[in-house]
Amino acid sequence: MNNNPQDQETRRLSDSQPRSAPRGDYYVPNTPEPPKRKRSRRPRSPRSNSGLYLPLWSVMLMLIAVIAAAAGLIALIVSAGGRRADGGEPIVVIVTAPPSATPQPEAVIINPTATIPPVQGATFAGPLPTFALEGPTLPPVILSPTPIQIAIGMTVAVKSTVGLNIRSTPAGSEITRVNDGALFTVIDGPESAELGGSPYQWWKVRSLVDPALEGWAAADFLEVRP
């Protein structure tokens, strides 16, 4: 075997050159494949570096603390008022005050007073005198109701023992003469007019018995009837 370095270099160059394809065949040159790139994986950070990471022992410790707090709260509620006191007879405590010294009553000395003799009054024998009242006899007071004022629409009656003249106008000519107690209805008025030198107040009235009879009558001789 030839180990000449020059011969080896010549052989290497001849092998690297493309060989001519035989006649009648299609030659495909050998294309070297590109080297595959290895994906660089990002190193994962440990979970202990996370802000939400809690070690197992701390979780167990928190669970035990919560259970202990709940048990303590339940025990406090039960001891404060959760259980009812057993019923029983009430205990009556009688407090007796120490006896005190009883005050002794003092003797009261009453001085005797002089006895006043009864006064002997003069006795009167005989009938009692009578006194007669002298003077004029006053007439009895008769209370009369306050007269009701006459107004239109009221019922009035004649109050005159000699009758009343019904006139055509206030203090005018006479139409007729009606008797005492005749009933009328007031339909107009009042009007003021003088008759015989005396002033009168006049009301126009209509007869309840004869509605055709109308005229003026002096208020001094009329009274209101309910």
Residue pairs with C-beta under 8 A, 6 or more apart in sequence:
18 27
18 29
18 30
19 27
20 27
21 27
47 53
48 55
147 223
147 224
148 154
148 224
149 224
150 156
150 186
150 189
150 190
150 203
150 219
150 222
150 224
151 186
152 186
152 187
152 188
152 189
153 185
153 186
154 185
154 186
154 224
155 183
155 184
155 185
155 186
155 208
155 224
155 225
155 226
156 183
156 184
156 185
156 186
156 203
156 205
156 222
156 223
156 224
156 225
157 181
157 182
157 183
157 184
157 222
157 223
157 225
158 164
158 178
158 179
158 180
158 181
158 182
158 184
158 217
158 221
158 222
159 180
159 181
159 221
159 222
159 223
160 180
160 221
161 180
162 180
163 177
163 178
163 179
163 180
164 177
164 178
164 180
164 182
164 217
164 218
164 221
164 222
165 174
165 175
165 176
165 177
165 217
166 174
166 175
166 176
166 177
166 178
166 205
166 213
166 215
166 216
166 217
167 173
167 174
167 175
167 202
167 215
167 216
167 217
168 175
168 215
168 216
169 216
170 191
170 192
170 193
170 200
170 202
170 216
171 193
171 194
171 195
171 200
171 202
171 216
172 216
175 213
175 215
176 213
176 215
178 207
182 207
182 209
183 207
183 208
183 209
183 225
184 205
184 206
184 207
184 208
184 217
184 222
185 205
185 206
185 208
186 203
186 204
186 205
187 204
187 205
187 206
187 214
188 203
188 204
189 201
189 202
189 203
189 204
189 216
190 201
190 202
190 203
190 219
191 201
191 202
191 203
191 216
192 199
192 200
192 201
192 202
193 199
193 200
193 202
194 200
195 218
200 218
200 219
200 220
201 218
201 219
201 220
202 216
202 217
202 218
202 219
203 216
203 217
203 219
203 222
204 214
204 215
204 216
205 214
205 215
205 216
205 217
205 222
206 213
206 214
207 213
207 214
